[in-house]
Amino acid sequence: MEHNTLNTTVSWLWAAEILPSLSELVTIPALSPVFDPAWAANGHLDDAAAHVGKWIAGRDLPGATVEIVRLDGLTPLVMVDVPAAPGAEDAGTVVLYGHLDKQPPVGGWSEDLGPWTPVIRDGRLYGRGAADDGYSGYAATAAIEAVRAGGGSHARCVILLETSEESGSPDLAPYLEHLRERLGDVTLVICLDSGGNDYSRLWLTTSLRGLVSVDVTVRVLDAGAHSGLASGVVPSSFRVLRTLLDRLEDSKTGAILLPEMNVEIPAHRLEEARTSAAAAPGRAATAFPLADGVRPVADDDLELILNNSWRPTMSVIGASGLPQPLDAGNVLRPFTTLSLSFRLPPTADSAASLAALKKALTTDVPYGAQVELSRSDLADGWDAPELAPWLRTTLDDVSKTIFEAPWGSIGLGGSIPFMGLLAETYPSAQFVVTGALGSDSNIHVPDEWLHLGQAVRVTASVAHVLNAHATR
C-alpha cells in the first residue's frame, strides 16, 4: 500500500468532503431518546441518520450498500456494508462503530458558540455532537476509501451507526441480534467513540468502566411544614439521605464502600497505568478546568488514572425537591430526590452492584423514612483481550509514520455499552477502541469541540489497521 497516497487522500477528504457535511450534522438537534421522549415524532434522529447515510452513499465505495435499519419502536440504525477487496474475502468482517445521537445542549456556551451552530476555529470544529460522536461515520468511511486509493486491501467492512448510545444503547442489542447472520464472522471491531490524554499520539482504550445509576427519593411528610414548627420533630429528608449516602461512599476520600463495586486491579493494567502516567506527566491533574484554588483528589498521576479507570466512583448528577435559593422559604421539605451515578471497574458485576446498592438504600432506613427508587440502569464494563501480534506491529508502525510518538493505552473512565455486548458476541475478535477525543474536548458540556488534526490522524491510522488486518 502506498502510504503517501493514503495519507493525502485522508487529508483531502476531511478538508473538502467531510467538514462541510459534518458541520451540517452539528445543526441537527438529534437528542438521544432519554433526553427526547418524543424523538420519533420530532424526527431529528431520523434526520441525522438520513444525512450521514446520504453522504456515505455518495462515496466511491464499489459494491457498498447503505441502509437505514428500523425495528418497531426502536431508534434507527445506519448500516453500511462494504464488500471485501479482492483477495481479502476470507478475512472475516470488520465492524466499525459510532453513534449519531447527542447529549442535550445544556447552558453556558461561550457567547460566540452554540450547540447547533458549527464553528471552525484554530483547528477545531465546535458544536454538539461534532466530537461525540458525529465524526465517526465519516472517519470510518474515509479510512476505507483511503485504503483503496493507496492500493491497499481490506476485509468486508460493516459500519454501524446507532442512535441510542447516549441513553445507554438500549436499542443496540436487538439490532445486533437482528443482524447477527448478516454480520457473519466478526474478526475485528473498531470503535471510534474514544480518545486519549493528548493529541500527539494514537491512544488505544483497553478498558471501560461499567455503570449503575438510580434515582433515590427520601420522603418524610405528605406535605411541607413550617421549619420553625416541624424541625426537631420531623427528621430532615436531606439528613436521612445524607446518612444513606454514607453507607455507599466515604465522604472524606470518595472511596466506594460496597464490596460488589470493587475489584482487584490486574497487574498488567496497573503497569499500563504507570506507563500512561509517564507518557503524559501532569496531564491527569490538569485536564479539567478546576476552579481557582481547587486541588484534584490526589497528587499522584498514577492514583488519578487508577481512580478514573479501575476504581468505582459516585457522582450526584441531579436533584429535585429543592427550590432555587431565591424561592426557598422556611419550609421543612417533604422529600429530597438525588440522581446517583456510579462508575464501576471494568470487571465488576453491574447486576450484583445494583442489587447491593438497592439493599443499602432501603434497609434499616433512619426514622422509618420512606425510600423510593426509580429510573435504575446498569451496564457492565469491558476489559480488552490481548493484542494480536499483527495489530501490535501495526500500531508501532502507525506511531512512527503518522504520529512520530509511541502509541499509548489507557483505561477510559466512561462507558460504551456496545463494547461489552460485542465482546460477548464475538469473543475471538480483536478490538481497536480509539478516537479523536481528549479530556478537554468538552463532550456532554458546553463548547464541545473536535480536534480536526487528530481526527485526520486517527482516520489514517484506522486505514492502516484495515490493511494490516486484511493482509495478516
Phi, psi and omega in degrees: 000139182272107188294320181298318178296318178301309183295320178296320179298315180299314181298317180294316180300317180296316184288317189265329189245318187281311186304316179299317182287320178296323177297320177295323178299324179302326184288347182272118181281065186278070181294143176297152188306325182295336179262351180217082181303336179264031184302322183295317180289322182290326172080007184290324177295320176296321179297318180295315179298317181294322182297309181289321179300319179295320179297315181295321180299336180272003181276168181269078180232090185305129176082357183288146174240142178239125185224136170266106183274135181225128170248145186308127175079357183253156177293154184289156178230127175272126178237120178247121183247112182249116181300154179296150172293152180308129180095348182247019183295337183262012184272004180086196182247136171259125174260124176249120191249144170200181178217155185247347179284158189233158169288160177296160186293325187052158182272171175098012177293150178301156189304323183261013179234163177199158185298326185250016180242104181291132178227126177256122184205130174054042177075018180234146170251115180268147176141150182294129178088355178296314181267325186236085007216038187299331184288342192298315180296323178293315181296317180298316180294315180297325179297316179295316180298321182290323177301315180295318180297326181274004179077019179271192183229159174207149175288177172303131181242132175239116176268125178243119179240105182271173181226030176224016186297318182290353174257010181095013179057044181294336184268351187288318181302314177300323179292320179296321177294318179298326185258005188307310182293324181289327180289326177071219186273097181277117182250347179211133175241126177244119179250123182253046181234037184217197182181213184200198187275341178206185183244022183256357182208168173276129179250132177251125176277124184252351175204155179226138178284153174275186187212138168224134178219154180198147169263128181241128179243127173253123182241133182237343181222155173280339177206154180298155180226154178303127185293331178291331181269325188264333184293140185090345175250309179264131179293148177285130178297327179293318180292321176298316180294322177297322178295318178296321179296329178294341175285338187261323189222139171283111187292342179278325186246341185084001180294135178276132190266350181280121182302326183297339182264001181245146177223165172279130182286125179300146184300320183288333176283328175296317178294322177299318179295323177297317179296319179296319179296321180289329182289329181224070184299133179082349185294318183299326184276341186244010186286343186237151185282074179299140176296157184306125177089352182276136178254152172294169187287348176213157180268349186259128181303317182300315180297320179295318180294317179293321177302324187270355184232323186233007177240145180286150177220158176238136174232135171270110189254358179192162180204153171213169186087000181244114178288160172299146183309320181291341180260000187278119173263180178280074185234132168277108190292147182288333184204162171225134176240133173236141172265117183255131177237122179249128169266131186250152173303152185306328185256007178286150179274110185292326180294315178295324179294317179294319179297317179294322179296314180297320179296317182295328183276342187242359182261133176049054181289132180306136177063011181068022180301148180284135177238125178242131177249136180213168176049045178281148180211159180205154175202133177287156175276197184207136176236121189293147172289166179297141180292136174291152181304320181297324182286319178298318178298318179296318178298322176297317180295316180298322180299329182273321188270337184246318187255333184059033176206146181299141177291152181241160177231140183218157167266128184269137181286341181274185182235139171231093186306330180304324187292315178297322179296315179292321180297323177293318185285323183232075187294341182264000182284153169271151184233131173239102179253110187211191178157183185258008183280149171233168181294345178256016181283354175062034176292141181076353183232178180299155174064038175302140179212152178252129176282105188293321179297318178292323178298320177297314182293320178295320178299314179297321179297317178299321178300317179296320178296318179300315180295317181295321180297320183287334186250010185294000000 
